[in-house]
Amino acid sequence: MNDPRQIWDQRYGLGQASLADNWLEHWGAAWLAHAHGQGYQALDIGCGNGHESAALLALGWQVTATEISPTALAAAEERNPAARHLLADVRTMPEIASASMDLAVAHLSLHYFDQAGSLQAFAEIARVLKPGGLLLGSVNAEDDLNYGAPADASGWEPVLVDGVPKQFFTSPKLLSCLRQHYELLELRKSISLRYGAPKSVWDFAARRLPPT
Ligand SMILES: C[S@@+](CC[C@H](N)C(=O)[O-])C[C@H]1O[C@@H](n2cnc3c(N)ncnc32)[C@H](O)[C@@H]1O
């Protein structure tokens, strides 16, 4: 099995991928406090079992949640029936109208691609965000040594970890993905304890620039 969709689906089927670290409720809270909220449109990318979607619904957002794993999507749908759920790869989301989202949240779901795929994912999110819309994300950092980071992560070749290609971002790599369509508002290195051993990530907030 080497299709990431099947691998993720199997993980969710075995209950191996459903951990939560309240990232959005903690770091994201300050950004959400400045965002529109009530009644506005939020996109939860790679929603897993729907933890971030549930937090957004509780704040009054209208939520669209996407996944490549049908098993995860079904679990998220059962947990959050008020959200709209779509089986969609972040690199191409044709069901989502351009400039329709006020907020996009991508918690640990944007670090599975090579350079072309990463640029495609950030551009596709920019397409669906309204100008001025907010992107909140968290991606593997270059020093995430407990979870597969290579000694030198300056290149773009993904590393195969447990069958899934993983990207490890240096700040220049992440900035290169954001440069064309976004204004960077915050970038911080942080440690997640979600999987037990410390996991190093970049958290970032960025605003969708008006199309040129
Ligand atoms: C580490 S999990 C995070 C799940 C959830 N955001 C959370 O924080 O609990 C990564 C998720 O990204 C999804 N994913 C992987 N590749 C994806 C892609 N190309 N498009 C959309 N989602 C993807 C996986 O199925 C998985 O649910």
The ligand as an SDF file (V2000), in Angstrom:
LIG
                    3D

 27 29  0  0  0  0  0  0  0  0999 V2000
   -1.8690   14.7170   11.2460 C   0  0  0  0  0  0  0  0  0  0  0  0
   -3.4930   14.5550   10.6280 S   0  0  0  0  0  0  0  0  0  0  0  0
   -4.2710   16.0380   11.2720 C   0  0  0  0  0  0  0  0  0  0  0  0
   -5.7750   15.9330   11.3130 C   0  0  0  0  0  0  0  0  0  0  0  0
   -6.4760   17.1140   11.9610 C   0  0  0  0  0  0  0  0  0  0  0  0
   -6.2400   18.3550   11.2410 N   0  0  0  0  0  0  0  0  0  0  0  0
   -6.0590   17.2400   13.3980 C   0  0  0  0  0  0  0  0  0  0  0  0
   -5.2970   18.1370   13.7190 O   0  0  0  0  0  0  0  0  0  0  0  0
   -6.4670   16.4180   14.1940 O   0  0  0  0  0  0  0  0  0  0  0  0
   -3.2570   14.9740    8.9120 C   0  0  0  0  0  0  0  0  0  0  0  0
   -4.5500   14.8990    8.1260 C   0  0  0  0  0  0  0  0  0  0  0  0
   -4.3410   15.4200    6.8210 O   0  0  0  0  0  0  0  0  0  0  0  0
   -5.0650   14.6270    5.9060 C   0  0  0  0  0  0  0  0  0  0  0  0
   -4.4280   14.7930    4.5950 N   0  0  0  0  0  0  0  0  0  0  0  0
   -3.2870   14.2230    4.1560 C   0  0  0  0  0  0  0  0  0  0  0  0
   -3.0390   14.5860    2.8830 N   0  0  0  0  0  0  0  0  0  0  0  0
   -4.0490   15.4170    2.5230 C   0  0  0  0  0  0  0  0  0  0  0  0
   -4.3720   16.0950    1.3130 C   0  0  0  0  0  0  0  0  0  0  0  0
   -3.6060   15.9860    0.2290 N   0  0  0  0  0  0  0  0  0  0  0  0
   -5.4860   16.8570    1.2800 N   0  0  0  0  0  0  0  0  0  0  0  0
   -6.2980   16.9490    2.3830 C   0  0  0  0  0  0  0  0  0  0  0  0
   -6.0440   16.3180    3.5500 N   0  0  0  0  0  0  0  0  0  0  0  0
   -4.9290   15.5580    3.6120 C   0  0  0  0  0  0  0  0  0  0  0  0
   -4.9460   13.2150    6.4630 C   0  0  0  0  0  0  0  0  0  0  0  0
   -5.9360   12.3470    5.9900 O   0  0  0  0  0  0  0  0  0  0  0  0
   -5.0430   13.4810    7.9510 C   0  0  0  0  0  0  0  0  0  0  0  0
   -6.3660   13.4130    8.4140 O   0  0  0  0  0  0  0  0  0  0  0  0
  1  2  1  0
  2  3  1  0
  2 10  1  0
  3  4  1  0
  4  5  1  0
  5  6  1  0
  5  7  1  0
  7  8  2  0
  7  9  1  0
 10 11  1  0
 11 12  1  0
 11 26  1  0
 12 13  1  0
 13 14  1  0
 13 24  1  0
 14 15  1  0
 14 23  1  0
 15 16  2  0
 16 17  1  0
 17 18  1  0
 17 23  2  0
 18 19  1  0
 18 20  2  0
 20 21  1  0
 21 22  2  0
 22 23  1  0
 24 25  1  0
 24 26  1  0
 26 27  1  0
M  CHG  2   2   1   9  -1
M  END
$$$$
